[in-house]
C-alpha cells in the first residue's frame, strides 16, 4: 500500500522559513516524479513544485520561484520542500504527491499557517 | 496559464441519479491531459480519472471521463452514497499545471 506522510508544518510569521518532509513507502520512490500541491483554507488545489526521479529537473509555480526549493533523498525515500520568505498567502495544507503530472497518490497533508 | 472552470458549483442529487460534471478550459488542453480527483472533508484528494478518460486503479466503472480540447466531463452513471464529495479537475498539458475550483456533489 502506498503511503505518503507529510510533516514539518506549523505556525510561522511572515518572512520566516519552514521545511516540509514527506516519507514515502509502498512503491519504488526512486523511479517516480514527486510533487507538492497545496490547498488554501476553503480554496481549490494549486500545484507548487515537482522534481524528477533523479532530482535533475525541478519545476515551480511562479508564485514560489526563488523562495521554495524542492529536493529528494532517494536513499531515504523522502521528499522535501524548503520554504523561505514565507508570506501570508502561502497559508495552506501542503500535500506530497506521487507523480509529476497527475498524482497517483496524495498524502494527508501538513498545515502551514503564516500569520503575524 | 490555463484557467479551468468547473460547473456547476454544487450539484444536489439523490442516490441512484446520474451526475454530470463539467470542466472547461481557457485554452485547448494538450493531448487531453486532464485528470479528475475526488476529495472528502478532511481527506486528501484521490485520483479518479487521468488522460481525460482512463480510470485509476480501483475506481468503479460507473465513473467515466470524456471530452477533448477545451470541454471535459465527468459522469457518474448512478450515484452511490460514497460518491458524495468535491470533484476537482486538473490539466497537466501546459505548465503550470492548474486545477478547477471544484464541484461539490451533495445529497439532495
Interface residues (C-beta under 8 A of the other chain):
Chain A: X43 X44 X45 X46 X47 X59 X61 X62 X95 X101 X102 X103 X104 X105 X106 X107 X108 X109
Chain B: X33 X35 X37 X43 X44 X45 X46 X47 X50 X56 X88 X90 X92 X95 X96 X97 X98 X99 X100 X101 X102
